[in-house]
């Protein structure tokens, strides 16, 4: 899945995925507030992730797409690697 390479290639997109990997669907405004970024900037990156199929939207709430299983808390399985967010 090449989408994963593009999805994690930008620091803000990585942070967005980390927030959404916690499992709670969030609105763009909530994501922007949590990441201390502008709504415009977050919206641009969220739309890019959505175009790659990495995240989905339901009633203005964004979440990790069902195409990418979440084997554990704060983890996303991209097929050839598992991204673990918040793990040191």
PDB file of N, CA, C and O in Angstrom, chain B, residues numbered from 101:
ATOM      1  N   UNK B 101       0.830  -1.180   0.000  1.00  0.00           N
ATOM      2  CA  UNK B 101       0.000   0.000   0.000  1.00  0.00           C
ATOM      3  C   UNK B 101       0.877   1.247   0.000  1.00  0.00           C
ATOM      4  O   UNK B 101       1.391   1.659   1.039  1.00  0.00           O
ATOM      5  N   UNK B 102       1.033   1.820  -1.143  1.00  0.00           N
ATOM      6  CA  UNK B 102       1.869   3.006  -1.261  1.00  0.00           C
ATOM      7  C   UNK B 102       1.271   4.206  -0.553  1.00  0.00           C
ATOM      8  O   UNK B 102       1.983   5.166  -0.259  1.00  0.00           O
ATOM      9  N   UNK B 103      -0.012   4.171  -0.276  1.00  0.00           N
ATOM     10  CA  UNK B 103      -0.662   5.290   0.402  1.00  0.00           C
ATOM     11  C   UNK B 103       0.006   5.573   1.734  1.00  0.00           C
ATOM     12  O   UNK B 103       0.096   6.725   2.157  1.00  0.00           O
ATOM     13  N   UNK B 104       0.471   4.531   2.392  1.00  0.00           N
ATOM     14  CA  UNK B 104       1.094   4.700   3.699  1.00  0.00           C
ATOM     15  C   UNK B 104       2.357   5.550   3.610  1.00  0.00           C
ATOM     16  O   UNK B 104       2.621   6.371   4.488  1.00  0.00           O
ATOM     17  N   UNK B 105       3.127   5.355   2.559  1.00  0.00           N
ATOM     18  CA  UNK B 105       4.365   6.116   2.391  1.00  0.00           C
ATOM     19  C   UNK B 105       4.056   7.606   2.289  1.00  0.00           C
ATOM     20  O   UNK B 105       4.734   8.425   2.909  1.00  0.00           O
ATOM     21  N   UNK B 106       3.050   7.954   1.519  1.00  0.00           N
ATOM     22  CA  UNK B 106       2.675   9.352   1.372  1.00  0.00           C
ATOM     23  C   UNK B 106       2.006   9.883   2.641  1.00  0.00           C
ATOM     24  O   UNK B 106       2.152  11.056   2.984  1.00  0.00           O
ATOM     25  N   UNK B 107       1.285   9.024   3.320  1.00  0.00           N
ATOM     26  CA  UNK B 107       0.560   9.444   4.517  1.00  0.00           C
ATOM     27  C   UNK B 107       1.494   9.860   5.640  1.00  0.00           C
ATOM     28  O   UNK B 107       1.210  10.813   6.365  1.00  0.00           O
ATOM     29  N   UNK B 108       2.604   9.152   5.787  1.00  0.00           N
ATOM     30  CA  UNK B 108       3.491   9.445   6.904  1.00  0.00           C
ATOM     31  C   UNK B 108       4.652  10.353   6.514  1.00  0.00           C
ATOM     32  O   UNK B 108       5.520  10.631   7.341  1.00  0.00           O
ATOM     33  N   UNK B 109       4.680  10.815   5.278  1.00  0.00           N
ATOM     34  CA  UNK B 109       5.783  11.605   4.773  1.00  0.00           C
ATOM     35  C   UNK B 109       5.801  13.058   5.213  1.00  0.00           C
ATOM     36  O   UNK B 109       6.694  13.804   4.811  1.00  0.00           O
ATOM     37  N   UNK B 110       4.871  13.470   6.004  1.00  0.00           N
ATOM     38  CA  UNK B 110       4.786  14.860   6.454  1.00  0.00           C
ATOM     39  C   UNK B 110       4.539  14.848   7.963  1.00  0.00           C
ATOM     40  O   UNK B 110       3.674  14.112   8.438  1.00  0.00           O
ATOM     41  N   UNK B 111       5.282  15.645   8.717  1.00  0.00           N
ATOM     42  CA  UNK B 111       5.131  15.615  10.184  1.00  0.00           C
ATOM     43  C   UNK B 111       3.707  15.877  10.682  1.00  0.00           C
ATOM     44  O   UNK B 111       3.267  15.256  11.649  1.00  0.00           O
ATOM     45  N   UNK B 112       2.991  16.785  10.032  1.00  0.00           N
ATOM     46  CA  UNK B 112       1.622  17.065  10.482  1.00  0.00           C
ATOM     47  C   UNK B 112       0.708  15.881  10.199  1.00  0.00           C
ATOM     48  O   UNK B 112      -0.161  15.561  11.010  1.00  0.00           O
ATOM     49  N   UNK B 113       0.895  15.235   9.067  1.00  0.00           N
ATOM     50  CA  UNK B 113       0.068  14.062   8.770  1.00  0.00           C
ATOM     51  C   UNK B 113       0.342  12.946   9.779  1.00  0.00           C
ATOM     52  O   UNK B 113      -0.581  12.246  10.198  1.00  0.00           O
ATOM     53  N   UNK B 114       1.590  12.781  10.165  1.00  0.00           N
ATOM     54  CA  UNK B 114       1.930  11.780  11.182  1.00  0.00           C
ATOM     55  C   UNK B 114       1.197  12.095  12.483  1.00  0.00           C
ATOM     56  O   UNK B 114       0.639  11.200  13.118  1.00  0.00           O
ATOM     57  N   UNK B 115       1.200  13.367  12.878  1.00  0.00           N
ATOM     58  CA  UNK B 115       0.516  13.775  14.112  1.00  0.00           C
ATOM     59  C   UNK B 115      -0.995  13.569  14.001  1.00  0.00           C
ATOM     60  O   UNK B 115      -1.641  13.163  14.968  1.00  0.00           O
ATOM     61  N   UNK B 116      -1.553  13.846  12.835  1.00  0.00           N
ATOM     62  CA  UNK B 116      -2.986  13.622  12.623  1.00  0.00           C
ATOM     63  C   UNK B 116      -3.329  12.145  12.767  1.00  0.00           C
ATOM     64  O   UNK B 116      -4.312  11.791  13.418  1.00  0.00           O
ATOM     65  N   UNK B 117      -2.522  11.291  12.161  1.00  0.00           N
ATOM     66  CA  UNK B 117      -2.751   9.850  12.279  1.00  0.00           C
ATOM     67  C   UNK B 117      -2.615   9.398  13.728  1.00  0.00           C
ATOM     68  O   UNK B 117      -3.371   8.540  14.184  1.00  0.00           O
ATOM     69  N   UNK B 118      -1.669   9.963  14.444  1.00  0.00           N
ATOM     70  CA  UNK B 118      -1.494   9.612  15.853  1.00  0.00           C
ATOM     71  C   UNK B 118      -2.737   9.964  16.655  1.00  0.00           C
ATOM     72  O   UNK B 118      -3.171   9.181  17.500  1.00  0.00           O
ATOM     73  N   UNK B 119      -3.313  11.131  16.400  1.00  0.00           N
ATOM     74  CA  UNK B 119      -4.543  11.533  17.100  1.00  0.00           C
ATOM     75  C   UNK B 119      -5.700  10.602  16.759  1.00  0.00           C
ATOM     76  O   UNK B 119      -6.447  10.176  17.640  1.00  0.00           O
ATOM     77  N   UNK B 120      -5.839  10.292  15.483  1.00  0.00           N
ATOM     78  CA  UNK B 120      -6.960   9.447  15.054  1.00  0.00           C
ATOM     79  C   UNK B 120      -6.764   7.983  15.442  1.00  0.00           C
ATOM     80  O   UNK B 120      -7.738   7.241  15.574  1.00  0.00           O
ATOM     81  N   UNK B 121      -5.518   7.568  15.623  1.00  0.00           N
ATOM     82  CA  UNK B 121      -5.240   6.183  16.020  1.00  0.00           C
ATOM     83  C   UNK B 121      -5.712   5.888  17.433  1.00  0.00           C
ATOM     84  O   UNK B 121      -5.819   4.726  17.825  1.00  0.00           O
ATOM     85  N   UNK B 122      -5.993   6.927  18.196  1.00  0.00           N
ATOM     86  CA  UNK B 122      -6.519   6.715  19.542  1.00  0.00           C
ATOM     87  C   UNK B 122      -7.938   6.175  19.508  1.00  0.00           C
ATOM     88  O   UNK B 122      -8.455   5.709  20.523  1.00  0.00           O
ATOM     89  N   UNK B 123      -8.568   6.238  18.341  1.00  0.00           N
ATOM     90  CA  UNK B 123      -9.866   5.605  18.165  1.00  0.00           C
ATOM     91  C   UNK B 123     -11.070   6.529  18.224  1.00  0.00           C
ATOM     92  O   UNK B 123     -12.174   6.132  17.851  1.00  0.00           O
ATOM     93  N   UNK B 124     -10.873   7.746  18.684  1.00  0.00           N
ATOM     94  CA  UNK B 124     -11.988   8.683  18.785  1.00  0.00           C
ATOM     95  C   UNK B 124     -12.115   9.484  17.487  1.00  0.00           C
ATOM     96  O   UNK B 124     -11.180  10.192  17.113  1.00  0.00           O
ATOM     97  N   UNK B 125     -13.258   9.386  16.791  1.00  0.00           N
ATOM     98  CA  UNK B 125     -13.460  10.208  15.596  1.00  0.00           C
ATOM     99  C   UNK B 125     -13.495  11.686  15.989  1.00  0.00           C
ATOM    100  O   UNK B 125     -14.101  12.049  16.998  1.00  0.00           O
ATOM    101  N   UNK B 126     -12.848  12.531  15.195  1.00  0.00           N
ATOM    102  CA  UNK B 126     -12.736  13.949  15.530  1.00  0.00           C
ATOM    103  C   UNK B 126     -13.068  14.828  14.330  1.00  0.00           C
ATOM    104  O   UNK B 126     -12.867  14.444  13.178  1.00  0.00           O
ATOM    105  N   UNK B 127     -13.580  16.012  14.630  1.00  0.00           N
ATOM    106  CA  UNK B 127     -13.819  17.013  13.598  1.00  0.00           C
ATOM    107  C   UNK B 127     -12.506  17.730  13.309  1.00  0.00           C
ATOM    108  O   UNK B 127     -11.581  17.681  14.119  1.00  0.00           O
ATOM    109  N   UNK B 128     -12.422  18.393  12.163  1.00  0.00           N
ATOM    110  CA  UNK B 128     -11.220  19.124  11.781  1.00  0.00           C
ATOM    111  C   UNK B 128     -10.891  20.185  12.836  1.00  0.00           C
ATOM    112  O   UNK B 128      -9.725  20.376  13.182  1.00  0.00           O
ATOM    113  N   UNK B 129     -11.899  20.861  13.338  1.00  0.00           N
ATOM    114  CA  UNK B 129     -11.650  21.900  14.339  1.00  0.00           C
ATOM    115  C   UNK B 129     -11.055  21.313  15.624  1.00  0.00           C
ATOM    116  O   UNK B 129     -10.203  21.934  16.260  1.00  0.00           O
ATOM    117  N   UNK B 130     -11.507  20.123  15.995  1.00  0.00           N
ATOM    118  CA  UNK B 130     -10.961  19.461  17.187  1.00  0.00           C
ATOM    119  C   UNK B 130      -9.511  19.034  16.948  1.00  0.00           C
ATOM    120  O   UNK B 130      -8.658  19.193  17.821  1.00  0.00           O
ATOM    121  N   UNK B 131      -9.242  18.493  15.763  1.00  0.00           N
ATOM    122  CA  UNK B 131      -7.873  18.110  15.427  1.00  0.00           C
ATOM    123  C   UNK B 131      -6.954  19.332  15.434  1.00  0.00           C
ATOM    124  O   UNK B 131      -5.846  19.277  15.967  1.00  0.00           O
ATOM    125  N   UNK B 132      -7.413  20.422  14.847  1.00  0.00           N
ATOM    126  CA  UNK B 132      -6.614  21.646  14.797  1.00  0.00           C
ATOM    127  C   UNK B 132      -6.308  22.154  16.208  1.00  0.00           C
ATOM    128  O   UNK B 132      -5.184  22.571  16.489  1.00  0.00           O
ATOM    129  N   UNK B 133      -7.290  22.120  17.079  1.00  0.00           N
ATOM    130  CA  UNK B 133      -7.082  22.576  18.455  1.00  0.00           C
ATOM    131  C   UNK B 133      -6.087  21.679  19.185  1.00  0.00           C
ATOM    132  O   UNK B 133      -5.209  22.175  19.892  1.00  0.00           O
ATOM    133  N   UNK B 134      -6.215  20.384  19.022  1.00  0.00           N
ATOM    134  CA  UNK B 134      -5.303  19.451  19.697  1.00  0.00           C
ATOM    135  C   UNK B 134      -3.865  19.589  19.213  1.00  0.00           C
ATOM    136  O   UNK B 134      -2.921  19.433  19.986  1.00  0.00           O
ATOM    137  N   UNK B 135      -3.711  19.881  17.933  1.00  0.00           N
ATOM    138  CA  UNK B 135      -2.372  19.972  17.346  1.00  0.00           C
ATOM    139  C   UNK B 135      -1.839  21.408  17.308  1.00  0.00           C
ATOM    140  O   UNK B 135      -0.706  21.653  16.893  1.00  0.00           O
ATOM    141  N   UNK B 136      -2.669  22.340  17.745  1.00  0.00           N
ATOM    142  CA  UNK B 136      -2.303  23.767  17.759  1.00  0.00           C
ATOM    143  C   UNK B 136      -1.879  24.247  16.377  1.00  0.00           C
ATOM    144  O   UNK B 136      -0.843  24.891  16.210  1.00  0.00           O
ATOM    145  N   UNK B 137      -2.694  23.922  15.410  1.00  0.00           N
ATOM    146  CA  UNK B 137      -2.493  24.327  14.019  1.00  0.00           C
ATOM    147  C   UNK B 137      -3.753  25.033  13.543  1.00  0.00           C
ATOM    148  O   UNK B 137      -4.795  24.975  14.196  1.00  0.00           O
ATOM    149  N   UNK B 138      -3.648  25.702  12.396  1.00  0.00           N
ATOM    150  CA  UNK B 138      -4.827  26.363  11.854  1.00  0.00           C
ATOM    151  C   UNK B 138      -5.770  25.319  11.260  1.00  0.00           C
ATOM    152  O   UNK B 138      -5.346  24.250  10.820  1.00  0.00           O
ATOM    153  N   UNK B 139      -7.041  25.653  11.260  1.00  0.00           N
ATOM    154  CA  UNK B 139      -8.045  24.762  10.678  1.00  0.00           C
ATOM    155  C   UNK B 139      -7.760  24.563   9.192  1.00  0.00           C
ATOM    156  O   UNK B 139      -7.934  23.461   8.671  1.00  0.00           O
ATOM    157  N   UNK B 140      -7.328  25.612   8.513  1.00  0.00           N
ATOM    158  CA  UNK B 140      -7.028  25.524   7.082  1.00  0.00           C
ATOM    159  C   UNK B 140      -5.916  24.510   6.818  1.00  0.00           C
ATOM    160  O   UNK B 140      -6.034  23.676   5.921  1.00  0.00           O
ATOM    161  N   UNK B 141      -4.850  24.581   7.588  1.00  0.00           N
ATOM    162  CA  UNK B 141      -3.721  23.673   7.401  1.00  0.00           C
ATOM    163  C   UNK B 141      -4.126  22.232   7.703  1.00  0.00           C
ATOM    164  O   UNK B 141      -3.784  21.323   6.946  1.00  0.00           O
ATOM    165  N   UNK B 142      -4.842  22.017   8.790  1.00  0.00           N
ATOM    166  CA  UNK B 142      -5.285  20.673   9.156  1.00  0.00           C
ATOM    167  C   UNK B 142      -6.266  20.140   8.124  1.00  0.00           C
ATOM    168  O   UNK B 142      -6.199  18.970   7.748  1.00  0.00           O
ATOM    169  N   UNK B 143      -7.169  20.981   7.667  1.00  0.00           N
ATOM    170  CA  UNK B 143      -8.149  20.572   6.666  1.00  0.00           C
ATOM    171  C   UNK B 143      -7.452  20.111   5.385  1.00  0.00           C
ATOM    172  O   UNK B 143      -7.853  19.114   4.785  1.00  0.00           O
ATOM    173  N   UNK B 144      -6.423  20.826   4.971  1.00  0.00           N
ATOM    174  CA  UNK B 144      -5.672  20.465   3.768  1.00  0.00           C
ATOM    175  C   UNK B 144      -5.045  19.074   3.931  1.00  0.00           C
ATOM    176  O   UNK B 144      -5.131  18.246   3.024  1.00  0.00           O
ATOM    177  N   UNK B 145      -4.423  18.823   5.071  1.00  0.00           N
ATOM    178  CA  UNK B 145      -3.763  17.537   5.293  1.00  0.00           C
ATOM    179  C   UNK B 145      -4.777  16.405   5.477  1.00  0.00           C
ATOM    180  O   UNK B 145      -4.543  15.285   5.022  1.00  0.00           O
ATOM    181  N   UNK B 146      -5.885  16.687   6.131  1.00  0.00           N
ATOM    182  CA  UNK B 146      -6.940  15.680   6.307  1.00  0.00           C
ATOM    183  C   UNK B 146      -7.522  15.290   4.954  1.00  0.00           C
ATOM    184  O   UNK B 146      -7.757  14.111   4.689  1.00  0.00           O
ATOM    185  N   UNK B 147      -7.749  16.267   4.114  1.00  0.00           N
ATOM    186  CA  UNK B 147      -8.275  15.969   2.777  1.00  0.00           C
ATOM    187  C   UNK B 147      -7.280  15.156   1.959  1.00  0.00           C
ATOM    188  O   UNK B 147      -7.679  14.291   1.178  1.00  0.00           O
ATOM    189  N   UNK B 148      -5.991  15.425   2.131  1.00  0.00           N
ATOM    190  CA  UNK B 148      -4.974  14.642   1.427  1.00  0.00           C
ATOM    191  C   UNK B 148      -5.002  13.192   1.914  1.00  0.00           C
ATOM    192  O   UNK B 148      -4.972  12.268   1.101  1.00  0.00           O
ATOM    193  N   UNK B 149      -5.058  12.988   3.229  1.00  0.00           N
ATOM    194  CA  UNK B 149      -5.132  11.631   3.782  1.00  0.00           C
ATOM    195  C   UNK B 149      -6.398  10.920   3.325  1.00  0.00           C
ATOM    196  O   UNK B 149      -6.388   9.717   3.061  1.00  0.00           O
ATOM    197  N   UNK B 150      -7.480  11.673   3.236  1.00  0.00           N
ATOM    198  CA  UNK B 150      -8.748  11.108   2.756  1.00  0.00           C
ATOM    199  C   UNK B 150      -8.622  10.689   1.291  1.00  0.00           C
ATOM    200  O   UNK B 150      -9.132   9.636   0.909  1.00  0.00           O
ATOM    201  N   UNK B 151      -7.953  11.495   0.468  1.00  0.00           N
ATOM    202  CA  UNK B 151      -7.786  11.155  -0.947  1.00  0.00           C
ATOM    203  C   UNK B 151      -6.931   9.901  -1.123  1.00  0.00           C
ATOM    204  O   UNK B 151      -7.081   9.185  -2.114  1.00  0.00           O
ATOM    205  N   UNK B 152      -6.036   9.630  -0.172  1.00  0.00           N
ATOM    206  CA  UNK B 152      -5.217   8.414  -0.212  1.00  0.00           C
ATOM    207  C   UNK B 152      -5.976   7.195   0.305  1.00  0.00           C
ATOM    208  O   UNK B 152      -5.534   6.059   0.131  1.00  0.00           O
ATOM    209  N   UNK B 153      -7.120   7.439   0.940  1.00  0.00           N
ATOM    210  CA  UNK B 153      -7.908   6.343   1.496  1.00  0.00           C
ATOM    211  C   UNK B 153      -7.461   5.903   2.871  1.00  0.00           C
ATOM    212  O   UNK B 153      -7.898   4.861   3.362  1.00  0.00           O
ATOM    213  N   UNK B 154      -6.590   6.685   3.505  1.00  0.00           N
ATOM    214  CA  UNK B 154      -6.070   6.330   4.824  1.00  0.00           C
ATOM    215  C   UNK B 154      -7.062   6.671   5.924  1.00  0.00           C
ATOM    216  O   UNK B 154      -7.168   5.951   6.917  1.00  0.00           O
ATOM    217  N   UNK B 155      -7.785   7.761   5.749  1.00  0.00           N
ATOM    218  CA  UNK B 155      -8.821   8.108   6.723  1.00  0.00           C
ATOM    219  C   UNK B 155     -10.156   8.245   6.008  1.00  0.00           C
ATOM    220  O   UNK B 155     -10.223   8.436   4.793  1.00  0.00           O
ATOM    221  N   UNK B 156     -11.200   8.142   6.788  1.00  0.00           N
ATOM    222  CA  UNK B 156     -12.566   8.274   6.273  1.00  0.00           C
ATOM    223  C   UNK B 156     -13.297   9.323   7.090  1.00  0.00           C
ATOM    224  O   UNK B 156     -12.860   9.710   8.173  1.00  0.00           O
ATOM    225  N   UNK B 157     -14.410   9.772   6.554  1.00  0.00           N
ATOM    226  CA  UNK B 157     -15.215  10.764   7.260  1.00  0.00           C
ATOM    227  C   UNK B 157     -16.651  10.275   7.339  1.00  0.00           C
ATOM    228  O   UNK B 157     -17.204   9.776   6.359  1.00  0.00           O
ATOM    229  N   UNK B 158     -17.241  10.422   8.501  1.00  0.00           N
ATOM    230  CA  UNK B 158     -18.642  10.101   8.733  1.00  0.00           C
ATOM    231  C   UNK B 158     -19.243  11.245   9.535  1.00  0.00           C
ATOM    232  O   UNK B 158     -18.858  11.491  10.678  1.00  0.00           O
ATOM    233  N   UNK B 159     -20.175  11.928   8.927  1.00  0.00           N
ATOM    234  CA  UNK B 159     -20.836  13.059   9.588  1.00  0.00           C
ATOM    235  C   UNK B 159     -19.835  14.075  10.136  1.00  0.00           C
ATOM    236  O   UNK B 159     -19.921  14.481  11.294  1.00  0.00           O
ATOM    237  N   UNK B 160     -18.902  14.472   9.306  1.00  0.00           N
ATOM    238  CA  UNK B 160     -17.867  15.457   9.629  1.00  0.00           C
ATOM    239  C   UNK B 160     -16.876  14.988  10.685  1.00  0.00           C
ATOM    240  O   UNK B 160     -16.076  15.782  11.180  1.00  0.00           O
ATOM    241  N   UNK B 161     -16.922  13.713  11.034  1.00  0.00           N
ATOM    242  CA  UNK B 161     -15.970  13.152  11.992  1.00  0.00           C
ATOM    243  C   UNK B 161     -14.984  12.269  11.234  1.00  0.00           C
ATOM    244  O   UNK B 161     -15.381  11.345  10.525  1.00  0.00           O
ATOM    245  N   UNK B 162     -13.711  12.560  11.389  1.00  0.00           N
ATOM    246  CA  UNK B 162     -12.669  11.814  10.692  1.00  0.00           C
ATOM    247  C   UNK B 162     -12.153  10.679  11.563  1.00  0.00           C
ATOM    248  O   UNK B 162     -12.081  10.800  12.786  1.00  0.00           O
ATOM    249  N   UNK B 163     -11.793   9.571  10.916  1.00  0.00           N
ATOM    250  CA  UNK B 163     -11.288   8.401  11.622  1.00  0.00           C
ATOM    251  C   UNK B 163     -10.411   7.600  10.661  1.00  0.00           C
ATOM    252  O   UNK B 163     -10.464   7.808   9.449  1.00  0.00           O
ATOM    253  N   UNK B 164      -9.605   6.686  11.202  1.00  0.00           N
ATOM    254  CA  UNK B 164      -8.769   5.820  10.377  1.00  0.00           C
ATOM    255  C   UNK B 164      -9.695   4.937   9.539  1.00  0.00           C
ATOM    256  O   UNK B 164     -10.671   4.389  10.051  1.00  0.00           O
ATOM    257  N   UNK B 165      -9.385   4.805   8.261  1.00  0.00           N
ATOM    258  CA  UNK B 165     -10.197   3.997   7.350  1.00  0.00           C
ATOM    259  C   UNK B 165     -10.244   2.542   7.787  1.00  0.00           C
ATOM    260  O   UNK B 165      -9.282   2.024   8.356  1.00  0.00           O
ATOM    261  N   UNK B 166     -11.353   1.893   7.522  1.00  0.00           N
ATOM    262  CA  UNK B 166     -11.505   0.472   7.833  1.00  0.00           C
ATOM    263  C   UNK B 166     -10.560  -0.400   6.998  1.00  0.00           C
ATOM    264  O   UNK B 166     -10.358  -1.572   7.317  1.00  0.00           O
ATOM    265  N   UNK B 167      -9.984   0.162   5.940  1.00  0.00           N
ATOM    266  CA  UNK B 167      -9.027  -0.575   5.116  1.00  0.00           C
ATOM    267  C   UNK B 167      -7.747  -0.890   5.891  1.00  0.00           C
ATOM    268  O   UNK B 167      -7.018  -1.822   5.552  1.00  0.00           O
ATOM    269  N   UNK B 168      -7.487  -0.107   6.928  1.00  0.00           N
ATOM    270  CA  UNK B 168      -6.271  -0.259   7.709  1.00  0.00           C
ATOM    271  C   UNK B 168      -6.624  -0.703   9.121  1.00  0.00           C
ATOM    272  O   UNK B 168      -7.070   0.109   9.932  1.00  0.00           O
ATOM    273  N   UNK B 169      -6.430  -1.988   9.427  1.00  0.00           N
ATOM    274  CA  UNK B 169      -6.777  -2.504  10.750  1.00  0.00           C
ATOM    275  C   UNK B 169      -5.954  -1.834  11.851  1.00  0.00           C
ATOM    276  O   UNK B 169      -4.838  -1.365  11.624  1.00  0.00           O
ATOM    277  N   UNK B 170      -6.529  -1.805  13.025  1.00  0.00           N
ATOM    278  CA  UNK B 170      -5.837  -1.276  14.188  1.00  0.00           C
ATOM    279  C   UNK B 170      -5.649  -2.429  15.172  1.00  0.00           C
ATOM    280  O   UNK B 170      -6.531  -2.703  15.987  1.00  0.00           O
ATOM    281  N   UNK B 171      -4.484  -3.114  15.096  1.00  0.00           N
ATOM    282  CA  UNK B 171      -4.264  -4.302  15.920  1.00  0.00           C
ATOM    283  C   UNK B 171      -4.183  -4.025  17.409  1.00  0.00           C
ATOM    284  O   UNK B 171      -4.459  -4.910  18.220  1.00  0.00           O
ATOM    285  N   UNK B 172      -3.816  -2.831  17.772  1.00  0.00           N
ATOM    286  CA  UNK B 172      -3.724  -2.480  19.184  1.00  0.00           C
ATOM    287  C   UNK B 172      -3.999  -1.009  19.368  1.00  0.00           C
ATOM    288  O   UNK B 172      -4.213  -0.273  18.405  1.00  0.00           O
ATOM    289  N   UNK B 173      -3.991  -0.591  20.616  1.00  0.00           N
ATOM    290  CA  UNK B 173      -4.233   0.812  20.916  1.00  0.00           C
ATOM    291  C   UNK B 173      -3.110   1.658  20.328  1.00  0.00           C
ATOM    292  O   UNK B 173      -1.934   1.342  20.507  1.00  0.00           O
ATOM    293  N   UNK B 174      -3.463   2.714  19.638  1.00  0.00           N
ATOM    294  CA  UNK B 174      -2.537   3.637  18.995  1.00  0.00           C
ATOM    295  C   UNK B 174      -1.659   2.961  17.942  1.00  0.00           C
ATOM    296  O   UNK B 174      -0.499   3.333  17.767  1.00  0.00           O
ATOM    297  N   UNK B 175      -2.210   1.970  17.242  1.00  0.00           N
ATOM    298  CA  UNK B 175      -1.495   1.281  16.179  1.00  0.00           C
ATOM    299  C   UNK B 175      -2.340   1.242  14.910  1.00  0.00           C
ATOM    300  O   UNK B 175      -3.564   1.122  14.968  1.00  0.00           O
ATOM    301  N   UNK B 176      -1.674   1.343  13.769  1.00  0.00           N
ATOM    302  CA  UNK B 176      -2.345   1.228  12.479  1.00  0.00           C
ATOM    303  C   UNK B 176      -1.504   0.294  11.614  1.00  0.00           C
ATOM    304  O   UNK B 176      -0.303   0.502  11.444  1.00  0.00           O
ATOM    305  N   UNK B 177      -2.146  -0.733  11.073  1.00  0.00           N
ATOM    306  CA  UNK B 177      -1.469  -1.708  10.228  1.00  0.00           C
ATOM    307  C   UNK B 177      -1.613  -1.285   8.769  1.00  0.00           C
ATOM    308  O   UNK B 177      -2.703  -1.352   8.200  1.00  0.00           O
ATOM    309  N   UNK B 178      -0.498  -0.846   8.165  1.00  0.00           N
ATOM    310  CA  UNK B 178      -0.512  -0.390   6.790  1.00  0.00           C
ATOM    311  C   UNK B 178      -0.237  -1.518   5.798  1.00  0.00           C
ATOM    312  O   UNK B 178      -0.071  -1.260   4.606  1.00  0.00           O
ATOM    313  N   UNK B 179      -0.186  -2.753   6.265  1.00  0.00           N
ATOM    314  CA  UNK B 179       0.024  -3.888   5.383  1.00  0.00           C
ATOM    315  C   UNK B 179       1.440  -4.418   5.419  1.00  0.00           C
ATOM    316  O   UNK B 179       1.660  -5.614   5.609  1.00  0.00           O
ATOM    317  N   UNK B 180       2.404  -3.526   5.237  1.00  0.00           N
ATOM    318  CA  UNK B 180       3.787  -3.982   5.283  1.00  0.00           C
ATOM    319  C   UNK B 180       4.542  -3.420   6.484  1.00  0.00           C
ATOM    320  O   UNK B 180       5.722  -3.718   6.666  1.00  0.00           O
ATOM    321  N   UNK B 181       3.884  -2.626   7.288  1.00  0.00           N
ATOM    322  CA  UNK B 181       4.433  -2.213   8.572  1.00  0.00           C
ATOM    323  C   UNK B 181       3.291  -1.747   9.464  1.00  0.00           C
ATOM    324  O   UNK B 181       2.230  -1.345   8.986  1.00  0.00           O
ATOM    325  N   UNK B 182       3.527  -1.810  10.754  1.00  0.00           N
ATOM    326  CA  UNK B 182       2.548  -1.335  11.728  1.00  0.00           C
ATOM    327  C   UNK B 182       3.102  -0.059  12.346  1.00  0.00           C
ATOM    328  O   UNK B 182       4.180  -0.068  12.939  1.00  0.00           O
ATOM    329  N   UNK B 183       2.364   1.038  12.206  1.00  0.00           N
ATOM    330  CA  UNK B 183       2.772   2.307  12.819  1.00  0.00           C
ATOM    331  C   UNK B 183       2.279   2.296  14.258  1.00  0.00           C
ATOM    332  O   UNK B 183       1.099   2.071  14.526  1.00  0.00           O
ATOM    333  N   UNK B 184       3.199   2.543  15.172  1.00  0.00           N
ATOM    334  CA  UNK B 184       2.864   2.606  16.593  1.00  0.00           C
ATOM    335  C   UNK B 184       3.088   4.049  17.047  1.00  0.00           C
ATOM    336  O   UNK B 184       4.205   4.565  17.019  1.00  0.00           O
ATOM    337  N   UNK B 185       2.001   4.677  17.461  1.00  0.00           N
ATOM    338  CA  UNK B 185       2.052   6.080  17.849  1.00  0.00           C
ATOM    339  C   UNK B 185       2.165   6.204  19.356  1.00  0.00           C
ATOM    340  O   UNK B 185       1.467   5.510  20.095  1.00  0.00           O
ATOM    341  N   UNK B 186       3.034   7.079  19.810  1.00  0.00           N
ATOM    342  CA  UNK B 186       3.176   7.309  21.241  1.00  0.00           C
ATOM    343  C   UNK B 186       3.978   6.255  21.970  1.00  0.00           C
ATOM    344  O   UNK B 186       3.985   6.233  23.201  1.00  0.00           O
ATOM    345  N   UNK B 187       4.659   5.374  21.238  1.00  0.00           N
ATOM    346  CA  UNK B 187       5.477   4.337  21.853  1.00  0.00           C
ATOM    347  C   UNK B 187       6.938   4.749  21.727  1.00  0.00           C
ATOM    348  O   UNK B 187       7.396   5.128  20.649  1.00  0.00           O
ATOM    349  N   UNK B 188       7.653   4.672  22.823  1.00  0.00           N
ATOM    350  CA  UNK B 188       9.090   5.042  22.794  1.00  0.00           C
ATOM    351  C   UNK B 188       9.945   3.829  22.937  1.00  0.00           C
ATOM    352  O   UNK B 188      11.171   3.935  22.936  1.00  0.00           O
TER     353      UNK B 188
END
